[in-house]
Amino acid sequence: KWLVLQALEHHWQRADVLAKVTASDEVEITATNVKAMTIAPPVGVDGAPINIAIFINRPRTAKTDPTIIYKNYHPGRPIALLLTKDGWKIQPLTGMHKSPGLQGPIDDALFSPIIAVRGTGAVINSASDTWLKSELDRFRTSWGIYFRGTLPEKQDTDITDEDIKTKNLYLFGDPSSNKILARIAGELPIKWTKDKISIGDKSYSTTDHLPMFIFPNPLNSEKYVVINTGMTFSTKDMMGSNALQYPHLPDYAIIKFDANHFTDDRKTDVQLAGFFDEEWKLPKVVTAK
């Protein structure tokens, strides 16, 4: 009730925290694979400020010095704790980082209001345009049948500042065809031009490849953009069982498509897939699946 994890050291690895109040002015915390947290320990009386001794990952004995002493703590006020290269500090986590509600994978964007954004400009090539229209249609149809609603959609020219402020944007197209994508393309970790898609030290031809990924929206880092995919589980998965409706892609992927034979089965067309690191950067080594 009084501790919130704000960031991990490494996603998809086990993280543990044990926190307890041992006296009116002492807090003991053991944390593994945790980079940042906030605490608001139930100490103090009648709102009067006190000093708190905070022990983090340090055996507690009568002679142990606290990791941190927080002076003039007002009960109920959160304390930001950050693991730095010099140890734990009272310091907020700043800069772009994975945090609760903004950590991926791709399908995490489905848990907040969304808008599917159609591009209105000229496309890089007609083959990818054909395939993406099929993917958007799949997203729209599946939303109606299995999510029992009408997929929220707009053209790129109709997106408002309020949409950017309040919605996760599912962008379909390329930096040539989708005006929102064109606005943010320079700030995304995956690049593509008329001829190639570049991710880390790897490149793929645009004639038959497309990127799919999730990323904090550079126009509003508290919301996501999702590029060129709807839900990553397939129509067959939705027809089969709710138990199959889990993420079938991590944070990013490159697929090889066939414009004449559309498929939403990512097990058949993924050429590369992986997770961004804790700062939403590509890992140092990008490897194929």
Buried (B, 14 or more C-beta within 10 A) or exposed (E): EBBEBBBBBEBEEEBEBEBEBEEEBBBBBBBEBBBBBBBBBEBBEEEEEBEBBBBBBBEEEEEEEBBBEBEEBEBEEBBBBBBEEEEBEBEEBEEBBBBEEBBBBBBBBBEBEBBBBBBEBEBBBEBBBBBBBBBBEBBBEBBEEBEEEEBBBBEBEEBEEEBBEBBBBBBBBBBBBBBBBBBBBEEBBBBBBEEBBBBBEBBBEBEBBBBBBBBBBBBBEEBBBBBBBBBBBBBEBBEEEEEEBEBBBBBBBBBBBEBEEBBBEBEEBBEBBBBBBBEBEBEEEBEEE
